[in-house]
Amino acid sequence: MTRPPFHLAIPVDDLAAARAFYGGVLGFPEGRSAPRWADWDMEGHQVVTHVVEGAGASRARSNPVDGHEVPVPHFGLVLAVERFGELADRLRAAGTRFVIEPHVRFPGEPGEQWTMFLLDPAGNALEFKAFADLEQLFAT
């Protein structure tokens, strides 16, 4: 089933830092922009970074999942396994500090997946994950 792309708007406190991260580190193409916002093409989905004063303020919360403290809230993408590996390599080469290093979560169980968590410059948590079998995305 083909699904339409999602749209997500997130707060940032420094648009230049957001450009360096989303465009430079992650490698996502920039779309439309204005002095206080920029669109990003995240694998066909639209993420808009909006400048909001104080956006970088700490709002860290977490939930324990499979032995890790998963940052909440967070957003991200489900990628093909090969694309996940490429992005993990790109992030490591850029010196990214991971909140949760790339690893396999739930090995041998329904929903087995590669996952990694990181923060953008404004402190927004992102998760990227991949499934060898995409049918496991909602497996119970």
Accessible surface in RSA format (square Angstrom, percent):
REM  Atomic radii and reference values for relative SASA: ProtOr
REM  Chains: A
REM  Algorithm: Lee & Richards
REM  Probe-radius: 1.40
REM  Slices: 20
REM RES _ NUM      All-atoms   Total-Side   Main-Chain    Non-polar    All polar
REM                ABS   REL    ABS   REL    ABS   REL    ABS   REL    ABS   REL
RES MET A   1   202.22 104.7 116.29  77.0  85.93 204.6 113.49  96.5  88.74 117.6
RES THR A   2   134.67  95.8 105.98 107.4  28.68  68.4  74.13  99.6  60.54  91.5
RES ARG A   3   155.81  65.4 134.95  68.8  20.86  49.7  52.51  71.8 103.30  62.6
RES PRO A   4   113.13  82.5  95.05  86.6  18.08  65.7 101.68  84.0  11.45  71.2
RES PRO A   5    87.85  64.0  67.59  61.6  20.26  73.7  68.61  56.6  19.25 119.6
RES PHE A   6    76.92  38.5  67.82  42.0   9.11  23.7  75.41  45.7   1.52   4.3
RES HIS A   7   111.87  61.1  85.70  59.6  26.16  66.9  67.68  69.8  44.18  51.4
RES LEU A   8    54.22  30.2  52.50  37.6   1.71   4.3  54.22  38.1   0.00   0.0
RES ALA A   9    53.45  49.1  30.88  47.7  22.57  51.3  31.24  44.0  22.22  58.8
RES ILE A  10    11.87   6.8   9.85   7.3   2.03   4.9  11.76   8.5   0.11   0.3
RES PRO A  11    48.84  35.6  47.70  43.5   1.14   4.1  48.36  39.9   0.47   2.9
RES VAL A  12     2.63   1.7   2.63   2.4   0.00   0.0   2.63   2.3   0.00   0.0
RES ASP A  13    68.56  48.0  45.38  45.2  23.17  54.8  12.36  29.1  56.20  56.0
RES ASP A  14    69.66  48.8  62.84  62.5   6.82  16.1  21.42  50.4  48.24  48.1
RES LEU A  15    16.95   9.4  12.61   9.0   4.35  10.9  12.61   8.9   4.35  11.7
RES ALA A  16    73.40  67.5  61.61  95.1  11.79  26.8  65.34  92.0   8.06  21.4
RES ALA A  17    28.76  26.4  20.44  31.5   8.32  18.9  27.52  38.8   1.24   3.3
RES ALA A  18     1.13   1.0   0.66   1.0   0.46   1.0   0.97   1.4   0.15   0.4
RES ARG A  19    85.62  35.9  80.71  41.1   4.91  11.7  39.07  53.4  46.55  28.2
RES ALA A  20    63.42  58.3  50.88  78.5  12.53  28.5  60.89  85.7   2.52   6.7
RES PHE A  21    16.45   8.2  15.45   9.6   1.01   2.6  16.35   9.9   0.10   0.3
RES TYR A  22     0.11   0.0   0.11   0.1   0.00   0.0   0.11   0.1   0.00   0.0
RES GLY A  23    24.97  30.8   0.00   N/A  24.97  30.8  12.40  34.0  12.57  28.1
RES GLY A  24    46.32  57.1   0.00   N/A  46.32  57.1  34.27  94.1  12.05  27.0
RES VAL A  25    38.66  25.4  34.83  31.5   3.83   9.2  38.61  33.5   0.05   0.1
RES LEU A  26     0.91   0.5   0.00   0.0   0.91   2.3   0.00   0.0   0.91   2.4
RES GLY A  27    33.24  41.0   0.00   N/A  33.24  41.0   8.01  22.0  25.23  56.5
RES PHE A  28     7.91   4.0   5.00   3.1   2.91   7.6   5.33   3.2   2.57   7.4
RES PRO A  29    81.45  59.4  69.83  63.7  11.62  42.2  81.38  67.2   0.07   0.4
RES GLU A  30    70.57  40.5  38.62  29.2  31.95  76.1  20.10  38.9  50.47  41.2
RES GLY A  31    46.59  57.5   0.00   N/A  46.59  57.5  32.61  89.5  13.98  31.3
RES ARG A  32   162.92  68.4 152.55  77.8  10.37  24.7  76.84 105.0  86.09  52.2
RES SER A  33    52.60  44.4  24.05  32.1  28.55  65.8   0.00   0.0  52.60  73.7
RES ALA A  34    33.70  31.0  22.83  35.2  10.87  24.7  32.29  45.5   1.41   3.7
RES PRO A  35   127.90  93.2 100.14  91.3  27.76 100.9 112.25  92.7  15.65  97.3
RES ARG A  36   119.17  50.0 117.51  59.9   1.66   4.0  61.91  84.6  57.26  34.7
RES TRP A  37    75.33  30.2  75.33  36.5   0.00   0.0  56.89  30.3  18.44  29.9
RES ALA A  38     0.00   0.0   0.00   0.0   0.00   0.0   0.00   0.0   0.00   0.0
RES ASP A  39     9.05   6.3   9.05   9.0   0.00   0.0   5.31  12.5   3.74   3.7
RES TRP A  40     4.63   1.9   2.87   1.4   1.75   4.1   4.06   2.2   0.57   0.9
RES ASP A  41    65.25  45.7  59.81  59.5   5.44  12.9  22.54  53.0  42.71  42.6
RES MET A  42     0.35   0.2   0.35   0.2   0.00   0.0   0.35   0.3   0.00   0.0
RES GLU A  43    81.83  47.0  48.16  36.4  33.67  80.2  26.30  50.9  55.53  45.3
RES GLY A  44    48.30  59.6   0.00   N/A  48.30  59.6  33.18  91.0  15.13  33.9
RES HIS A  45    47.05  25.7  45.38  31.5   1.67   4.3  22.77  23.5  24.28  28.3
RES GLN A  46    58.20  32.5  56.02  40.9   2.18   5.2  25.27  53.8  32.93  25.0
RES VAL A  47     0.00   0.0   0.00   0.0   0.00   0.0   0.00   0.0   0.00   0.0
RES VAL A  48     7.56   5.0   7.56   6.8   0.00   0.0   7.56   6.6   0.00   0.0
RES THR A  49     0.00   0.0   0.00   0.0   0.00   0.0   0.00   0.0   0.00   0.0
RES HIS A  50    70.37  38.5  70.37  48.9   0.00   0.0  45.55  46.9  24.82  28.9
RES VAL A  51    25.45  16.7  16.80  15.2   8.65  20.8  16.80  14.6   8.65  23.5
RES VAL A  52    70.85  46.6  68.83  62.3   2.02   4.9  70.85  61.6   0.00   0.0
RES GLU A  53   131.31  75.4 108.87  82.4  22.44  53.4  75.96 146.9  55.36  45.2
RES GLY A  54    55.12  68.0   0.00   N/A  55.12  68.0  37.52 103.0  17.60  39.4
RES ALA A  55     7.17   6.6   0.00   0.0   7.17  16.3   7.17  10.1   0.00   0.0
RES GLY A  56    34.83  42.9   0.00   N/A  34.83  42.9   9.94  27.3  24.88  55.7
RES ALA A  57    65.94  60.6  49.62  76.6  16.32  37.1  61.37  86.4   4.57  12.1
RES SER A  58   106.77  90.2  66.00  88.1  40.77  93.9  53.77 114.5  53.00  74.3
RES ARG A  59    80.41  33.8  65.94  33.6  14.46  34.4  58.33  79.7  22.08  13.4
RES ALA A  60    95.99  88.3  59.40  91.7  36.59  83.2  70.11  98.7  25.88  68.6
RES ARG A  61   154.78  65.0 143.28  73.0  11.50  27.4  71.79  98.1  82.98  50.3
RES SER A  62    59.40  50.2  28.72  38.3  30.69  70.7  10.87  23.1  48.54  68.0
RES ASN A  63    77.20  53.2  76.99  74.4   0.21   0.5  10.38  25.0  66.82  64.6
RES PRO A  64    95.73  69.8  79.04  72.1  16.68  60.6  79.39  65.5  16.34 101.5
RES VAL A  65    41.05  27.0  35.71  32.3   5.33  12.8  40.64  35.3   0.40   1.1
RES ASP A  66    66.31  46.4  34.74  34.6  31.57  74.6  13.02  30.6  53.28  53.1
RES GLY A  67    82.96 102.3   0.00   N/A  82.96 102.3  43.36 119.0  39.60  88.7
RES HIS A  68    66.64  36.4  61.21  42.5   5.43  13.9  41.99  43.3  24.65  28.7
RES GLU A  69    99.27  57.0  89.50  67.7   9.77  23.3  56.67 109.6  42.60  34.8
RES VAL A  70     7.58   5.0   7.58   6.9   0.00   0.0   7.58   6.6   0.00   0.0
RES PRO A  71    16.66  12.1  15.84  14.4   0.82   3.0  16.66  13.8   0.00   0.0
RES VAL A  72    67.10  44.2  64.56  58.4   2.54   6.1  64.82  56.3   2.28   6.2
RES PRO A  73    83.82  61.1  75.57  68.9   8.24  30.0  78.00  64.4   5.82  36.2
RES HIS A  74    69.63  38.1  40.28  28.0  29.35  75.1  28.97  29.9  40.66  47.3
RES PHE A  75    31.73  15.9  25.14  15.6   6.59  17.1  31.73  19.2   0.00   0.0
RES GLY A  76    24.37  30.1   0.00   N/A  24.37  30.1   3.70  10.2  20.67  46.3
RES LEU A  77    11.06   6.2   5.87   4.2   5.18  13.0   9.96   7.0   1.10   3.0
RES VAL A  78    63.34  41.7  36.02  32.6  27.31  65.8  36.02  31.3  27.31  74.1
RES LEU A  79    13.67   7.6   4.74   3.4   8.93  22.4  10.60   7.4   3.07   8.3
RES ALA A  80    70.14  64.5  51.92  80.1  18.22  41.5  62.21  87.6   7.93  21.0
RES VAL A  81    63.12  41.5  57.78  52.3   5.34  12.9  57.78  50.2   5.34  14.5
RES GLU A  82   133.01  76.4 119.65  90.5  13.36  31.8  52.45 101.4  80.57  65.8
RES ARG A  83    60.46  25.4  60.09  30.6   0.37   0.9  30.55  41.8  29.91  18.1
RES PHE A  84     6.77   3.4   6.77   4.2   0.00   0.0   6.77   4.1   0.00   0.0
RES GLY A  85    29.83  36.8   0.00   N/A  29.83  36.8  29.76  81.7   0.07   0.2
RES GLU A  86    89.23  51.2  79.77  60.4   9.46  22.5  41.90  81.1  47.33  38.6
RES LEU A  87     0.49   0.3   0.28   0.2   0.21   0.5   0.49   0.3   0.00   0.0
RES ALA A  88     3.26   3.0   3.26   5.0   0.00   0.0   3.26   4.6   0.00   0.0
RES ASP A  89    89.09  62.4  83.80  83.4   5.29  12.5  27.65  65.1  61.44  61.3
RES ARG A  90   107.60  45.2  98.77  50.3   8.83  21.0  33.30  45.5  74.30  45.0
RES LEU A  91     0.00   0.0   0.00   0.0   0.00   0.0   0.00   0.0   0.00   0.0
RES ARG A  92   117.86  49.5  99.94  50.9  17.92  42.7  52.55  71.8  65.30  39.6
RES ALA A  93    95.83  88.1  50.56  78.0  45.27 103.0  64.05  90.2  31.78  84.2
RES ALA A  94    56.91  52.3  14.36  22.2  42.56  96.8  27.56  38.8  29.35  77.8
RES GLY A  95    59.85  73.8   0.00   N/A  59.85  73.8  35.41  97.2  24.44  54.7
RES THR A  96    30.72  21.8   9.42   9.6  21.30  50.8  14.59  19.6  16.13  24.4
RES ARG A  97   219.79  92.3 201.85 102.9  17.94  42.7  82.08 112.2 137.71  83.5
RES PHE A  98    26.91  13.5   3.00   1.9  23.91  62.2   3.40   2.1  23.51  67.3
RES VAL A  99    65.90  43.4  34.98  31.7  30.93  74.5  41.86  36.4  24.04  65.2
RES ILE A 100     8.29   4.7   4.79   3.6   3.50   8.4   8.29   6.0   0.00   0.0
RES GLU A 101   103.06  59.2  98.76  74.7   4.30  10.2  55.32 107.0  47.75  39.0
RES PRO A 102    17.21  12.5   2.83   2.6  14.38  52.3   2.83   2.3  14.38  89.3
RES HIS A 103    39.53  21.6  36.43  25.3   3.10   7.9  38.63  39.8   0.90   1.0
RES VAL A 104    46.79  30.8  32.78  29.7  14.01  33.8  32.78  28.5  14.01  38.0
RES ARG A 105    16.25   6.8  16.25   8.3   0.00   0.0   0.00   0.0  16.25   9.8
RES PHE A 106    52.78  26.4  52.69  32.6   0.09   0.2  52.78  32.0   0.00   0.0
RES PRO A 107    87.90  64.1  73.12  66.7  14.78  53.7  73.51  60.7  14.39  89.4
RES GLY A 108    77.74  95.9   0.00   N/A  77.74  95.9  40.72 111.7  37.02  82.9
RES GLU A 109    96.37  55.3  87.51  66.2   8.86  21.1  28.08  54.3  68.29  55.8
RES PRO A 110    79.67  58.1  64.20  58.5  15.47  56.2  67.45  55.7  12.22  75.9
RES GLY A 111     7.58   9.3   0.00   N/A   7.58   9.3   7.58  20.8   0.00   0.0
RES GLU A 112    71.50  41.0  67.16  50.8   4.34  10.3  15.98  30.9  55.52  45.3
RES GLN A 113    12.14   6.8   9.92   7.2   2.22   5.3   2.22   4.7   9.92   7.5
RES TRP A 114   102.06  41.0 102.06  49.4   0.00   0.0  83.81  44.7  18.25  29.6
RES THR A 115     0.00   0.0   0.00   0.0   0.00   0.0   0.00   0.0   0.00   0.0
RES MET A 116     0.00   0.0   0.00   0.0   0.00   0.0   0.00   0.0   0.00   0.0
RES PHE A 117     0.63   0.3   0.63   0.4   0.00   0.0   0.63   0.4   0.00   0.0
RES LEU A 118     0.04   0.0   0.04   0.0   0.00   0.0   0.04   0.0   0.00   0.0
RES LEU A 119    84.59  47.1  70.20  50.2  14.39  36.2  70.20  49.3  14.39  38.7
RES ASP A 120     5.63   3.9   0.09   0.1   5.53  13.1   0.32   0.8   5.31   5.3
RES PRO A 121    74.45  54.3  32.88  30.0  41.56 151.1  45.82  37.8  28.62 177.9
RES ALA A 122     3.45   3.2   1.16   1.8   2.29   5.2   2.14   3.0   1.31   3.5
RES GLY A 123    33.47  41.3   0.00   N/A  33.47  41.3  19.05  52.3  14.41  32.3
RES ASN A 124    13.58   9.4  10.33  10.0   3.25   7.8   5.91  14.2   7.66   7.4
RES ALA A 125     6.95   6.4   3.13   4.8   3.81   8.7   3.13   4.4   3.81  10.1
RES LEU A 126     0.00   0.0   0.00   0.0   0.00   0.0   0.00   0.0   0.00   0.0
RES GLU A 127    12.52   7.2  11.14   8.4   1.38   3.3   2.06   4.0  10.46   8.5
RES PHE A 128     0.09   0.0   0.09   0.1   0.00   0.0   0.09   0.1   0.00   0.0
RES LYS A 129    41.83  20.4  41.83  25.7   0.00   0.0   9.34   8.4  32.49  34.6
RES ALA A 130     0.04   0.0   0.00   0.0   0.04   0.1   0.00   0.0   0.04   0.1
RES PHE A 131    11.44   5.7   1.59   1.0   9.85  25.6   1.69   1.0   9.75  27.9
RES ALA A 132   101.14  93.0  61.65  95.1  39.49  89.8  63.91  90.0  37.23  98.6
RES ASP A 133    68.71  48.1  63.19  62.9   5.52  13.1  30.42  71.6  38.29  38.2
RES LEU A 134   110.00  61.3  99.76  71.4  10.24  25.7  99.97  70.2  10.03  27.0
RES GLU A 135   151.02  86.7 128.12  96.9  22.89  54.5  49.89  96.5 101.13  82.6
RES GLN A 136    56.06  31.4  55.70  40.7   0.36   0.9  14.31  30.5  41.75  31.7
RES LEU A 137    60.98  34.0  42.46  30.4  18.52  46.6  42.46  29.8  18.52  49.8
RES PHE A 138   152.18  76.1 130.41  80.8  21.77  56.6 137.18  83.2  14.99  42.9
RES ALA A 139    39.40  36.2   9.49  14.6  29.91  68.0  19.54  27.5  19.86  52.6
RES THR A 140   157.64 112.1 105.65 107.1  51.99 123.9 101.71 136.6  55.93  84.5
END  Absolute sums over single chains surface
CHAIN  1 A     7930.0       5862.4       2067.5       4739.6       3190.4
END  Absolute sums over all chains
TOTAL          7930.0       5862.4       2067.5       4739.6       3190.4
